């Protein structure tokens, strides 16, 4: 990793993936700053400042402020994510327009590098505004910054319970568990720590020969299969009930009225298609990373 690339700002660095990217970059000896809309709130939570991490106010709706915030860094990692829309921001604002704005600023900062986090399944032809915005953001980044690197992780899990832990709660609480369709959608969950490590490896220019990487773990499950494994592990007998996607869409439309809906239209759309890395795509093997298995980690 070059000296300049070791001075990194992680946009969305207080989020699920962003926190792990920040930690792993520090372990690699980088000088890391966190870009966040709410630096005061992040500072109040503790940890970041005491660990020598600088908090920088970054607001996608403030182009001038964003330009000042990104100046002086050798690399920018965009981990900003928006999973539910509200009056203040839409998927288009964050994943498309925001990604485009960041890419333009990076291009103006001579020599600055950009790693953009997207997701497997992003498509310009999707019926979901979330999925389309992800794809539009990717396209803008690659057009404006040909040297930028796009990471498309599959659904991410953590040791602290994200994904598998959330599903385990359903298994523990519900005698009848509704499935998305018949539950045959294939998923390739990836440990967030491995995605963070990929970011670090990709900041080493000697390894970044490919520009788009799809990152999935070593285990591929069906949604039904995950629930069956979790139920068996906890010694519970559960009825898995197929539910048509039309009913899921209707439920998401109603739940959208809630402040923090437990289900969104974007999630329903993503569960209609397999979420696995493409065989022809660059991935962990190209970076010399052996991804962690959720089964071996005892999470499923």
GUZAGU-565639 format. One line per field, with one value per atom (N, C-alpha, C): residue number from 1; residue in one letter; atom name; x, y, z. Coordinates in steps of 0.1 Angstrom, whole numbers, always signed. Layout:
! GUZAGU-565639
i <- c(NUM,...)
aa <- c(A,...)
at <- c(CA,...)
u <- c(X,...)
v <- c(Y,...)
w <- c(Z,...)
! end
This chain:
! GUZAGU-565639
i <- c(1,1,1,2,2,2,3,3,3,4,4,4,5,5,5,6,6,6,7,7,7,8,8,8,9,9,9,10,10,10,11,11,11,12,12,12,13,13,13,14,14,14,15,15,15,16,16,16,17,17,17,18,18,18,19,19,19,20,20,20,21,21,21,22,22,22,23,23,23,24,24,24,25,25,25,26,26,26,27,27,27,28,28,28,29,29,29,30,30,30,31,31,31,32,32,32,33,33,33,34,34,34,35,35,35,36,36,36,37,37,37,38,38,38,39,39,39,40,40,40,41,41,41,42,42,42,43,43,43,44,44,44,45,45,45,46,46,46,47,47,47,48,48,48,49,49,49,50,50,50,51,51,51,52,52,52,53,53,53,54,54,54,55,55,55,56,56,56,57,57,57,58,58,58,59,59,59,60,60,60,61,61,61,62,62,62,63,63,63,64,64,64,65,65,65,66,66,66,67,67,67,68,68,68,69,69,69,70,70,70,71,71,71,72,72,72,73,73,73,74,74,74,75,75,75,76,76,76,77,77,77,78,78,78,79,79,79,80,80,80,81,81,81,82,82,82,83,83,83,84,84,84,85,85,85,86,86,86,87,87,87,88,88,88,89,89,89,90,90,90,91,91,91,92,92,92,93,93,93,94,94,94,95,95,95,96,96,96,97,97,97,98,98,98,99,99,99,100,100,100,101,101,101,102,102,102,103,103,103,104,104,104,105,105,105,106,106,106,107,107,107,108,108,108,109,109,109,110,110,110,111,111,111,112,112,112,113,113,113,114,114,114,115,115,115,116,116,116,117,117,117,118,118,118,119,119,119,120,120,120,121,121,121,122,122,122,123,123,123,124,124,124,125,125,125,126,126,126,127,127,127,128,128,128,129,129,129,130,130,130,131,131,131,132,132,132,133,133,133,134,134,134,135,135,135,136,136,136,137,137,137,138,138,138,139,139,139,140,140,140,141,141,141,142,142,142,143,143,143,144,144,144,145,145,145,146,146,146,147,147,147,148,148,148,149,149,149,150,150,150,151,151,151,152,152,152,153,153,153,154,154,154,155,155,155,156,156,156,157,157,157,158,158,158,159,159,159,160,160,160,161,161,161,162,162,162,163,163,163,164,164,164,165,165,165,166,166,166,167,167,167,168,168,168,169,169,169,170,170,170,171,171,171,172,172,172,173,173,173,174,174,174,175,175,175,176,176,176,177,177,177,178,178,178,179,179,179,180,180,180,181,181,181,182,182,182,183,183,183,184,184,184,185,185,185,186,186,186,187,187,187,188,188,188,189,189,189,190,190,190,191,191,191,192,192,192,193,193,193,194,194,194,195,195,195,196,196,196,197,197,197,198,198,198,199,199,199,200,200,200,201,201,201,202,202,202,203,203,203,204,204,204,205,205,205,206,206,206,207,207,207,208,208,208,209,209,209,210,210,210,211,211,211,212,212,212,213,213,213,214,214,214,215,215,215,216,216,216,217,217,217,218,218,218,219,219,219,220,220,220,221,221,221,222,222,222,223,223,223,224,224,224,225,225,225,226,226,226,227,227,227,228,228,228,229,229,229,230,230,230,231,231,231,232,232,232,233,233,233,234,234,234,235,235,235,236,236,236,237,237,237,238,238,238,239,239,239,240,240,240,241,241,241,242,242,242,243,243,243,244,244,244,245,245,245,246,246,246,247,247,247,248,248,248,249,249,249,250,250,250,251,251,251,252,252,252,253,253,253,254,254,254,255,255,255,256,256,256,257,257,257,258,258,258,259,259,259,260,260,260,261,261,261,262,262,262,263,263,263,264,264,264,265,265,265,266,266,266,267,267,267,268,268,268,269,269,269,270,270,270,271,271,271,272,272,272,273,273,273,274,274,274,275,275,275,276,276,276,277,277,277,278,278,278,279,279,279,280,280,280,281,281,281,282,282,282,283,283,283,284,284,284,285,285,285,286,286,286,287,287,287,288,288,288,289,289,289,290,290,290,291,291,291,292,292,292,293,293,293,294,294,294,295,295,295,296,296,296,297,297,297,298,298,298,299,299,299,300,300,300)
aa <- c(X,X,X,X,X,X,X,X,X,X,X,X,X,X,X,X,X,X,X,X,X,X,X,X,X,X,X,X,X,X,X,X,X,X,X,X,X,X,X,X,X,X,X,X,X,X,X,X,X,X,X,X,X,X,X,X,X,X,X,X,X,X,X,X,X,X,X,X,X,X,X,X,X,X,X,X,X,X,X,X,X,X,X,X,X,X,X,X,X,X,X,X,X,X,X,X,X,X,X,X,X,X,X,X,X,X,X,X,X,X,X,X,X,X,X,X,X,X,X,X,X,X,X,X,X,X,X,X,X,X,X,X,X,X,X,X,X,X,X,X,X,X,X,X,X,X,X,X,X,X,X,X,X,X,X,X,X,X,X,X,X,X,X,X,X,X,X,X,X,X,X,X,X,X,X,X,X,X,X,X,X,X,X,X,X,X,X,X,X,X,X,X,X,X,X,X,X,X,X,X,X,X,X,X,X,X,X,X,X,X,X,X,X,X,X,X,X,X,X,X,X,X,X,X,X,X,X,X,X,X,X,X,X,X,X,X,X,X,X,X,X,X,X,X,X,X,X,X,X,X,X,X,X,X,X,X,X,X,X,X,X,X,X,X,X,X,X,X,X,X,X,X,X,X,X,X,X,X,X,X,X,X,X,X,X,X,X,X,X,X,X,X,X,X,X,X,X,X,X,X,X,X,X,X,X,X,X,X,X,X,X,X,X,X,X,X,X,X,X,X,X,X,X,X,X,X,X,X,X,X,X,X,X,X,X,X,X,X,X,X,X,X,X,X,X,X,X,X,X,X,X,X,X,X,X,X,X,X,X,X,X,X,X,X,X,X,X,X,X,X,X,X,X,X,X,X,X,X,X,X,X,X,X,X,X,X,X,X,X,X,X,X,X,X,X,X,X,X,X,X,X,X,X,X,X,X,X,X,X,X,X,X,X,X,X,X,X,X,X,X,X,X,X,X,X,X,X,X,X,X,X,X,X,X,X,X,X,X,X,X,X,X,X,X,X,X,X,X,X,X,X,X,X,X,X,X,X,X,X,X,X,X,X,X,X,X,X,X,X,X,X,X,X,X,X,X,X,X,X,X,X,X,X,X,X,X,X,X,X,X,X,X,X,X,X,X,X,X,X,X,X,X,X,X,X,X,X,X,X,X,X,X,X,X,X,X,X,X,X,X,X,X,X,X,X,X,X,X,X,X,X,X,X,X,X,X,X,X,X,X,X,X,X,X,X,X,X,X,X,X,X,X,X,X,X,X,X,X,X,X,X,X,X,X,X,X,X,X,X,X,X,X,X,X,X,X,X,X,X,X,X,X,X,X,X,X,X,X,X,X,X,X,X,X,X,X,X,X,X,X,X,X,X,X,X,X,X,X,X,X,X,X,X,X,X,X,X,X,X,X,X,X,X,X,X,X,X,X,X,X,X,X,X,X,X,X,X,X,X,X,X,X,X,X,X,X,X,X,X,X,X,X,X,X,X,X,X,X,X,X,X,X,X,X,X,X,X,X,X,X,X,X,X,X,X,X,X,X,X,X,X,X,X,X,X,X,X,X,X,X,X,X,X,X,X,X,X,X,X,X,X,X,X,X,X,X,X,X,X,X,X,X,X,X,X,X,X,X,X,X,X,X,X,X,X,X,X,X,X,X,X,X,X,X,X,X,X,X,X,X,X,X,X,X,X,X,X,X,X,X,X,X,X,X,X,X,X,X,X,X,X,X,X,X,X,X,X,X,X,X,X,X,X,X,X,X,X,X,X,X,X,X,X,X,X,X,X,X,X,X,X,X,X,X,X,X,X,X,X,X,X,X,X,X,X,X,X,X,X,X,X,X,X,X,X,X,X,X,X,X,X,X,X,X,X,X,X,X,X,X,X,X,X,X,X,X,X,X,X,X,X,X,X,X,X,X,X,X,X,X,X,X,X,X,X,X,X,X,X,X,X,X,X,X,X,X,X,X,X,X,X,X,X,X,X,X,X,X,X,X,X,X,X,X,X,X,X,X,X,X,X,X,X,X,X,X,X,X,X,X)
at <- c(N,CA,C,N,CA,C,N,CA,C,N,CA,C,N,CA,C,N,CA,C,N,CA,C,N,CA,C,N,CA,C,N,CA,C,N,CA,C,N,CA,C,N,CA,C,N,CA,C,N,CA,C,N,CA,C,N,CA,C,N,CA,C,N,CA,C,N,CA,C,N,CA,C,N,CA,C,N,CA,C,N,CA,C,N,CA,C,N,CA,C,N,CA,C,N,CA,C,N,CA,C,N,CA,C,N,CA,C,N,CA,C,N,CA,C,N,CA,C,N,CA,C,N,CA,C,N,CA,C,N,CA,C,N,CA,C,N,CA,C,N,CA,C,N,CA,C,N,CA,C,N,CA,C,N,CA,C,N,CA,C,N,CA,C,N,CA,C,N,CA,C,N,CA,C,N,CA,C,N,CA,C,N,CA,C,N,CA,C,N,CA,C,N,CA,C,N,CA,C,N,CA,C,N,CA,C,N,CA,C,N,CA,C,N,CA,C,N,CA,C,N,CA,C,N,CA,C,N,CA,C,N,CA,C,N,CA,C,N,CA,C,N,CA,C,N,CA,C,N,CA,C,N,CA,C,N,CA,C,N,CA,C,N,CA,C,N,CA,C,N,CA,C,N,CA,C,N,CA,C,N,CA,C,N,CA,C,N,CA,C,N,CA,C,N,CA,C,N,CA,C,N,CA,C,N,CA,C,N,CA,C,N,CA,C,N,CA,C,N,CA,C,N,CA,C,N,CA,C,N,CA,C,N,CA,C,N,CA,C,N,CA,C,N,CA,C,N,CA,C,N,CA,C,N,CA,C,N,CA,C,N,CA,C,N,CA,C,N,CA,C,N,CA,C,N,CA,C,N,CA,C,N,CA,C,N,CA,C,N,CA,C,N,CA,C,N,CA,C,N,CA,C,N,CA,C,N,CA,C,N,CA,C,N,CA,C,N,CA,C,N,CA,C,N,CA,C,N,CA,C,N,CA,C,N,CA,C,N,CA,C,N,CA,C,N,CA,C,N,CA,C,N,CA,C,N,CA,C,N,CA,C,N,CA,C,N,CA,C,N,CA,C,N,CA,C,N,CA,C,N,CA,C,N,CA,C,N,CA,C,N,CA,C,N,CA,C,N,CA,C,N,CA,C,N,CA,C,N,CA,C,N,CA,C,N,CA,C,N,CA,C,N,CA,C,N,CA,C,N,CA,C,N,CA,C,N,CA,C,N,CA,C,N,CA,C,N,CA,C,N,CA,C,N,CA,C,N,CA,C,N,CA,C,N,CA,C,N,CA,C,N,CA,C,N,CA,C,N,CA,C,N,CA,C,N,CA,C,N,CA,C,N,CA,C,N,CA,C,N,CA,C,N,CA,C,N,CA,C,N,CA,C,N,CA,C,N,CA,C,N,CA,C,N,CA,C,N,CA,C,N,CA,C,N,CA,C,N,CA,C,N,CA,C,N,CA,C,N,CA,C,N,CA,C,N,CA,C,N,CA,C,N,CA,C,N,CA,C,N,CA,C,N,CA,C,N,CA,C,N,CA,C,N,CA,C,N,CA,C,N,CA,C,N,CA,C,N,CA,C,N,CA,C,N,CA,C,N,CA,C,N,CA,C,N,CA,C,N,CA,C,N,CA,C,N,CA,C,N,CA,C,N,CA,C,N,CA,C,N,CA,C,N,CA,C,N,CA,C,N,CA,C,N,CA,C,N,CA,C,N,CA,C,N,CA,C,N,CA,C,N,CA,C,N,CA,C,N,CA,C,N,CA,C,N,CA,C,N,CA,C,N,CA,C,N,CA,C,N,CA,C,N,CA,C,N,CA,C,N,CA,C,N,CA,C,N,CA,C,N,CA,C,N,CA,C,N,CA,C,N,CA,C,N,CA,C,N,CA,C,N,CA,C,N,CA,C,N,CA,C,N,CA,C,N,CA,C,N,CA,C,N,CA,C,N,CA,C,N,CA,C,N,CA,C,N,CA,C,N,CA,C,N,CA,C,N,CA,C,N,CA,C,N,CA,C,N,CA,C,N,CA,C,N,CA,C,N,CA,C,N,CA,C,N,CA,C,N,CA,C,N,CA,C,N,CA,C,N,CA,C,N,CA,C,N,CA,C,N,CA,C,N,CA,C,N,CA,C,N,CA,C,N,CA,C,N,CA,C,N,CA,C,N,CA,C,N,CA,C,N,CA,C,N,CA,C,N,CA,C,N,CA,C,N,CA,C,N,CA,C,N,CA,C,N,CA,C,N,CA,C,N,CA,C,N,CA,C,N,CA,C,N,CA,C,N,CA,C,N,CA,C,N,CA,C,N,CA,C,N,CA,C,N,CA,C,N,CA,C,N,CA,C,N,CA,C,N,CA,C)
u <- c(+9,+0,+9,+6,+15,+12,+22,+20,+8,+4,-8,-20,-20,-32,-35,-25,-27,-34,-37,-44,-58,-68,-80,-92,-102,-115,-126,-133,-143,-157,-164,-177,-187,-195,-204,-196,-186,-177,-182,-194,-201,-211,-213,-223,-218,-226,-223,-210,-209,-197,-186,-190,-180,-171,-178,-170,-159,-162,-153,-142,-145,-135,-125,-130,-122,-112,-118,-109,-98,-102,-92,-82,-86,-76,-66,-70,-61,-52,-57,-48,-37,-40,-31,-22,-23,-14,-18,-30,-35,-39,-38,-44,-58,-68,-82,-90,-99,-109,-122,-132,-146,-154,-160,-169,-184,-190,-204,-212,-225,-234,-234,-232,-234,-221,-211,-198,-200,-209,-210,-216,-226,-232,-223,-214,-204,-194,-190,-180,-186,-199,-206,-206,-206,-207,-193,-183,-170,-162,-150,-142,-134,-141,-135,-124,-127,-118,-106,-109,-98,-89,-93,-85,-77,-77,-69,-76,-89,-96,-103,-101,-107,-121,-130,-144,-146,-151,-152,-167,-173,-187,-188,-196,-198,-213,-218,-232,-234,-240,-241,-249,-257,-265,-258,-245,-237,-225,-225,-214,-201,-202,-190,-184,-192,-187,-181,-187,-182,-168,-167,-154,-143,-146,-136,-132,-142,-140,-131,-132,-125,-111,-108,-95,-84,-73,-62,-60,-70,-69,-64,-56,-51,-62,-71,-82,-95,-106,-119,-126,-132,-140,-155,-163,-177,-186,-188,-197,-211,-214,-227,-239,-248,-260,-273,-283,-297,-306,-313,-321,-336,-339,-353,-353,-363,-364,-372,-370,-378,-378,-384,-386,-372,-362,-349,-341,-342,-334,-341,-337,-343,-331,-335,-324,-317,-324,-317,-307,-311,-303,-289,-290,-278,-270,-277,-270,-267,-274,-271,-265,-273,-267,-256,-257,-246,-233,-234,-223,-216,-225,-220,-212,-217,-211,-197,-197,-184,-174,-178,-169,-163,-172,-167,-156,-159,-149,-136,-137,-125,-117,-124,-117,-109,-115,-109,-96,-96,-85,-74,-65,-55,-48,-50,-43,-51,-62,-71,-77,-78,-84,-98,-106,-120,-124,-129,-135,-150,-159,-173,-180,-187,-195,-209,-211,-225,-230,-236,-241,-245,-244,-247,-262,-265,-279,-283,-274,-277,-280,-292,-296,-304,-300,-307,-322,-325,-338,-347,-342,-350,-363,-373,-386,-384,-373,-371,-363,-367,-360,-347,-346,-334,-323,-327,-318,-313,-323,-319,-309,-312,-303,-289,-288,-275,-268,-275,-269,-265,-273,-270,-258,-257,-245,-232,-233,-221,-217,-227,-225,-218,-223,-218,-203,-201,-187,-177,-181,-172,-170,-180,-179,-170,-172,-165,-151,-149,-136,-133,-127,-124,-115,-107,-98,-105,-117,-124,-127,-128,-131,-144,-152,-166,-166,-171,-173,-188,-191,-205,-206,-207,-208,-222,-223,-236,-241,-252,-257,-246,-244,-233,-238,-229,-232,-220,-223,-212,-213,-202,-202,-212,-215,-224,-239,-242,-256,-263,-256,-263,-265,-277,-282,-286,-276,-280,-286,-281,-287,-301,-303,-317,-327,-322,-331,-333,-322,-324,-335,-336,-347,-361,-362,-375,-377,-367,-369,-372,-366,-369,-383,-389,-401,-414,-412,-424,-425,-436,-438,-441,-446,-447,-440,-430,-422,-425,-429,-433,-420,-421,-410,-413,-402,-403,-405,-417,-421,-420,-413,-411,-398,-390,-378,-366,-367,-357,-346,-348,-338,-324,-314,-300,-293,-286,-279,-264,-255,-241,-235,-240,-236,-221,-217,-203,-200,-189,-186,-181,-186,-183,-168,-162,-147,-139,-144,-137,-139,-151,-153,-144,-142,-133,-119,-115,-101,-99,-110,-109,-106,-112,-110,-95,-89,-75,-66,-69,-61,-62,-74,-76,-70,-67,-60,-45,-41,-28,-29,-24,-26,-21,-11,-5,-15,-25,-35,-48,-50,-63,-63,-61,-61,-76,-85,-99,-106,-117,-124,-137,-142,-155,-153,-156,-154,-168,-172,-183,-179,-183,-178,-189,-187,-196,-188,-194,-188,-186,-180,-178,-190,-201,-213,-224,-231,-243,-255,-265,-277,-290,-301,-314,-319,-328,-334,-340,-348,-354,-343,-332,-322,-316,-314,-309,-318,-331,-340,-341,-340,-340,-328,-316,-304,-305,-310,-311,-321,-332,-342,-336,-329,-323,-312,-304,-294,-299,-311,-317,-327,-328,-337,-352,-356,-370,-376,-388,-396,-404,-402,-409,-415,-427,-434,-430,-425,-420,-432,-438,-450,-446,-448,-446,-456,-451,-460,-456,-467,-464,-458,-449,-443,-453,-464,-474,-479,-480,-484,-473,-460,-449,-449,-451,-451,-462,-474,-485,-481,-475,-471,-461,-451,-441,-447,-457,-463,-470,-476,-482,-472,-462,-451,-443,-443,-435,-439,-451,-456,-450,-443,-437,-423,-419,-406,-394,-394,-383,-389,-394,-401,-393,-398,-391,-389,-397,-397,-398,-390,-391,-393,-398,-400,-387,-376,-363,-359,-362,-358,-366,-379,-387,-382,-378,-373,-360,-351,-339,-340,-351,-353,-360,-363,-369,-358,-345,-335,-323,-316,-304,-294,-288,-278,-265,-259,-246,-237,-224,-214,-213,-211,-210,-197,-198,-186,-175,-179,-169,-163,-169,-165,-153,-145,-134,-139,-132,-137,-125,-128,-119,-106,-107,-95,-85,-90,-81,-74,-78,-72,-64,-63,-56,-63,-76,-84,-92,-91,-100,-111,-123,-134,-138,-143,-147,-161,-162,-174,-183,-196,-205,-207,-207,-208,-196,-184,-172,-172,-178,-178,-189,-197,-207,-219,-222,-233,-245,-244,-256,-255)
v <- c(-12,+0,+12,+22,+34,+42,+52,+61,+69,+74,+83,+75,+62,+54,+50,+52,+49,+60,+71,+82,+81,+75,+71,+77,+81,+85,+74,+69,+59,+67,+69,+75,+65,+68,+59,+50,+55,+47,+43,+48,+44,+33,+29,+19,+5,-5,-19,-23,-21,-25,-14,-1,+9,+8,+4,+3,-8,-18,-29,-25,-18,-13,-4,+5,+14,+6,-4,-11,-19,-25,-33,-24,-12,-3,+1,+3,+7,-4,-17,-28,-29,-24,-24,-12,-4,+7,+20,+21,+33,+44,+56,+68,+69,+67,+66,+78,+83,+93,+87,+91,+86,+98,+96,+106,+103,+112,+110,+122,+121,+133,+138,+130,+133,+131,+138,+136,+138,+147,+149,+137,+131,+119,+107,+106,+95,+97,+110,+112,+109,+112,+109,+94,+86,+72,+66,+74,+70,+61,+58,+48,+55,+61,+65,+75,+86,+96,+91,+84,+79,+69,+63,+54,+62,+75,+83,+84,+82,+84,+97,+104,+118,+116,+124,+124,+136,+134,+145,+146,+158,+159,+158,+149,+147,+146,+154,+154,+154,+144,+143,+155,+161,+172,+186,+185,+197,+195,+198,+196,+203,+215,+223,+217,+214,+208,+194,+187,+174,+175,+184,+186,+190,+198,+202,+189,+181,+170,+159,+158,+147,+152,+164,+169,+164,+161,+157,+142,+134,+120,+112,+102,+94,+84,+81,+71,+74,+71,+73,+59,+55,+42,+46,+44,+48,+36,+36,+26,+31,+43,+49,+40,+37,+29,+35,+33,+38,+26,+21,+9,+12,+24,+28,+43,+47,+60,+68,+81,+90,+104,+113,+127,+134,+130,+136,+131,+118,+112,+100,+98,+87,+78,+66,+58,+65,+72,+80,+90,+97,+107,+101,+89,+83,+74,+64,+54,+58,+67,+72,+85,+96,+109,+111,+106,+107,+100,+88,+81,+89,+94,+102,+115,+121,+133,+130,+119,+115,+112,+104,+101,+113,+123,+135,+143,+143,+150,+142,+129,+121,+123,+124,+126,+140,+150,+163,+163,+154,+153,+143,+149,+142,+130,+118,+107,+100,+106,+100,+87,+77,+64,+63,+55,+53,+38,+34,+21,+23,+18,+20,+7,+7,-5,-5,-16,-18,-31,-39,-52,-61,-74,-84,-82,-82,-81,-68,-58,-44,-45,-39,-40,-27,-22,-11,-14,-27,-31,-36,-35,-40,-32,-38,-31,-24,-26,-19,-7,+5,+17,+16,+8,+6,-1,-12,-20,-11,-4,+4,+15,+21,+32,+27,+15,+9,+7,+2,+0,+14,+24,+37,+43,+41,+46,+39,+26,+18,+24,+25,+30,+43,+52,+66,+65,+58,+57,+52,+41,+35,+44,+52,+61,+73,+79,+91,+88,+77,+73,+59,+58,+45,+36,+43,+35,+31,+35,+31,+16,+11,-3,-4,-13,-16,-29,-30,-42,-45,-57,-62,-74,-71,-82,-88,-101,-107,-103,-109,-105,-107,-97,-98,-103,-110,-115,-111,-112,-108,-118,-119,-127,-122,-109,-104,-106,-113,-117,-112,-103,-98,-109,-109,-119,-132,-141,-154,-152,-143,-140,-135,-126,-121,-132,-141,-153,-162,-164,-172,-167,-154,-148,-152,-153,-157,-172,-180,-194,-196,-188,-190,-185,-175,-169,-174,-178,-182,-197,-202,-217,-219,-209,-209,-198,-201,-191,-189,-177,-175,-175,-181,-181,-171,-166,-158,-168,-168,-178,-192,-201,-214,-215,-204,-205,-210,-211,-217,-207,-194,-185,-188,-188,-192,-180,-181,-170,-175,-165,-168,-159,-160,-150,-148,-136,-133,-126,-130,-123,-109,-99,-85,-83,-90,-89,-92,-102,-105,-94,-88,-77,-65,-63,-52,-55,-68,-71,-69,-72,-70,-56,-46,-32,-29,-34,-32,-38,-49,-55,-47,-42,-35,-21,-16,-3,-5,-18,-21,-21,-11,-10,-22,-29,-40,-51,-52,-62,-59,-46,-41,-42,-53,-55,-55,-60,-60,-49,-44,-32,-36,-47,-51,-65,-66,-78,-82,-94,-100,-109,-106,-112,-120,-133,-142,-152,-157,-167,-180,-190,-203,-212,-208,-216,-210,-218,-214,-221,-214,-220,-215,-223,-217,-210,-201,-195,-205,-214,-225,-233,-236,-244,-238,-224,-217,-219,-217,-218,-232,-242,-256,-259,-253,-256,-249,-237,-229,-236,-241,-248,-261,-268,-281,-279,-268,-265,-262,-255,-251,-261,-272,-283,-279,-271,-266,-272,-276,-280,-268,-264,-253,-256,-250,-252,-240,-243,-233,-232,-220,-217,-209,-215,-207,-195,-184,-172,-165,-163,-158,-144,-140,-127,-116,-118,-107,-103,-113,-109,-102,-106,-99,-85,-82,-69,-60,-66,-59,-56,-65,-63,-52,-52,-42,-28,-27,-15,-9,-17,-12,-9,-17,-15,-2,+2,+13,+26,+26,+38,+39,+28,+29,+36,+42,+49,+40,+28,+19,+6,+4,-8,-20,-31,-44,-51,-46,-52,-41,-41,-31,-38,-30,-35,-40,-33,-36,-50,-53,-67,-78,-75,-84,-87,-77,-78,-86,-83,-90,-105,-108,-122,-130,-124,-131,-137,-133,-138,-143,-152,-157,-146,-147,-136,-143,-147,-154,-148,-149,-143,-150,-142,-148,-156,-167,-175,-168,-160,-153,-140,-136,-124,-126,-115,-115,-116,-122,-124,-125,-131,-133,-140,-150,-157,-148,-138,-129,-120,-119,-111,-119,-132,-140,-142,-141,-142,-154,-162,-174,-170,-168,-163,-173,-167,-175,-182,-194,-201,-199,-196,-194,-207,-218,-231,-234,-232,-234,-225,-213,-203,-206,-217,-221,-212,-204,-195,-200,-212,-217,-233)
w <- c(+0,+0,+0,-9,-10,+3,+5,+17,+16,+5,+4,+6,+1,+2,+17,+25,+40,+47,+41,+47,+41,+49,+43,+51,+44,+50,+46,+56,+54,+55,+45,+45,+50,+59,+65,+75,+81,+89,+103,+106,+119,+117,+104,+101,+103,+100,+102,+95,+83,+76,+78,+78,+79,+92,+103,+116,+114,+108,+106,+96,+86,+77,+84,+92,+100,+109,+116,+125,+117,+106,+99,+92,+87,+82,+92,+104,+115,+118,+118,+120,+109,+97,+86,+86,+97,+99,+92,+88,+81,+91,+86,+93,+88,+97,+93,+99,+90,+95,+91,+99,+97,+91,+80,+75,+79,+86,+91,+91,+90,+90,+105,+114,+128,+136,+135,+142,+157,+161,+176,+182,+176,+181,+181,+171,+170,+181,+184,+194,+208,+210,+223,+226,+216,+218,+223,+221,+226,+217,+219,+212,+200,+191,+179,+181,+189,+191,+199,+210,+218,+211,+200,+193,+182,+183,+173,+160,+159,+147,+146,+135,+134,+128,+134,+129,+120,+108,+98,+94,+94,+90,+75,+70,+56,+53,+45,+42,+27,+21,+7,+1,+9,+4,+5,+9,+10,+2,-11,-20,-16,-12,-8,+4,+14,+26,+24,+15,+11,+4,-5,-12,-2,+8,+18,+26,+30,+38,+31,+18,+11,+7,+8,+4,+14,+8,+16,+19,+15,+17,+5,+7,-4,-9,-1,-5,+2,-5,+0,-1,+9,+9,+12,+2,+4,+9,+22,+28,+31,+26,+29,+24,+32,+28,+33,+25,+29,+26,+36,+34,+35,+40,+41,+37,+29,+25,+35,+36,+44,+38,+45,+39,+36,+44,+43,+32,+29,+18,+12,-1,-9,-13,-18,-24,-35,-43,-54,-48,-38,-32,-27,-21,-15,-24,-30,-38,-52,-58,-71,-72,-68,-68,-59,-47,-37,-42,-47,-53,-64,-73,-84,-79,-69,-63,-57,-50,-44,-55,-65,-76,-83,-85,-92,-83,-70,-62,-61,-61,-61,-74,-85,-98,-97,-91,-90,-81,-72,-63,-69,-76,-83,-75,-80,-74,-63,-59,-49,-54,-45,-49,-43,-50,-45,-45,-34,-33,-29,-38,-37,-33,-22,-18,-24,-31,-37,-31,-40,-35,-46,-44,-54,-58,-70,-75,-80,-79,-84,-99,-103,-117,-121,-132,-138,-142,-143,-148,-137,-124,-113,-111,-106,-102,-89,-82,-69,-71,-66,-67,-59,-49,-41,-50,-56,-64,-77,-83,-94,-90,-79,-74,-72,-66,-64,-77,-87,-101,-107,-106,-111,-105,-92,-85,-90,-91,-97,-111,-119,-133,-133,-124,-124,-119,-109,-103,-113,-120,-130,-142,-146,-157,-154,-142,-138,-133,-126,-121,-126,-138,-143,-134,-126,-117,-104,-102,-89,-89,-77,-75,-68,-74,-68,-62,-49,-42,-41,-44,-43,-33,-21,-11,-12,-8,-6,+8,+12,+25,+36,+45,+54,+68,+74,+88,+97,+110,+120,+131,+139,+151,+161,+161,+171,+168,+157,+155,+143,+136,+123,+114,+108,+98,+105,+108,+114,+128,+136,+149,+148,+138,+136,+132,+123,+119,+131,+140,+151,+160,+162,+170,+164,+151,+145,+149,+148,+151,+165,+174,+189,+192,+185,+189,+182,+170,+161,+159,+163,+160,+145,+138,+123,+117,+108,+102,+87,+83,+69,+61,+49,+40,+28,+23,+11,-1,-6,-17,-10,-17,-11,-3,-2,+5,-2,-15,-23,-28,-25,-29,-23,-31,-27,-22,-10,-4,-1,-2,+0,+11,+23,+33,+35,+37,+38,+51,+58,+70,+67,+75,+73,+74,+83,+85,+73,+65,+53,+42,+42,+33,+36,+49,+54,+50,+51,+47,+32,+24,+10,+7,+14,+12,+14,+25,+27,+16,+12,+1,-12,-14,-27,-27,-15,-15,-19,-20,-25,-40,-47,-61,-69,-64,-71,-73,-64,-65,-73,-75,-80,-96,-101,-116,-121,-113,-117,-109,-115,-110,-103,-105,-99,-92,-79,-72,-65,-67,-60,-49,-37,-25,-18,-18,-11,-3,+8,+16,+10,+17,+11,+12,+19,+21,+13,+6,-1,+4,+9,+15,+8,+9,+6,+19,+17,+29,+38,+32,+39,+47,+40,+46,+58,+58,+69,+81,+79,+90,+96,+87,+91,+100,+96,+103,+117,+117,+130,+140,+134,+142,+148,+140,+144,+155,+153,+162,+176,+176,+189,+195,+187,+192,+191,+182,+181,+168,+169,+157,+152,+140,+134,+121,+119,+106,+97,+85,+76,+65,+65,+57,+45,+33,+21,+20,+16,+15,+1,-7,-21,-19,-29,-29,-30,-36,-37,-23,-14,+0,+7,+5,+11,+6,-7,-12,-6,-4,+3,+17,+24,+38,+39,+30,+30,+27,+18,+15,+27,+36,+48,+59,+60,+70,+67,+54,+50,+58,+63,+70,+84,+89,+102,+100,+112,+112,+108,+114,+111,+108,+95,+91,+92,+97,+98,+85,+75,+62,+51,+41,+30,+17,+7,-6,-12,-9,-14,-9,+3,+9,+2,-1,-8,-22,-29,-43,-42,-33,-32,-29,-22,-18,-29,-40,-52,-61,-59,-68,-59,-65,-58,-55,-44,-40,-38,-50,-50,-59,-57,-65,-79,-89,-103,-104,-111,-113,-121,-130,-138,-132,-121,-115,-106,-104,-95,-81,-72,-58,-48,-37,-26,-31,-39,-44,-51,-58,-65,-55,-43,-33,-23,-25,-16,-2,-2,+10,+10,+21,+23,+32,+27,+35,+46,+57,+68,+65,+70,+69,+81,+79,+90,+97,+90,+96,+105,+100,+109,+121,+119,+130,+140,+137,+147,+147,+136,+136,+130,+123,+116,+116)
! end
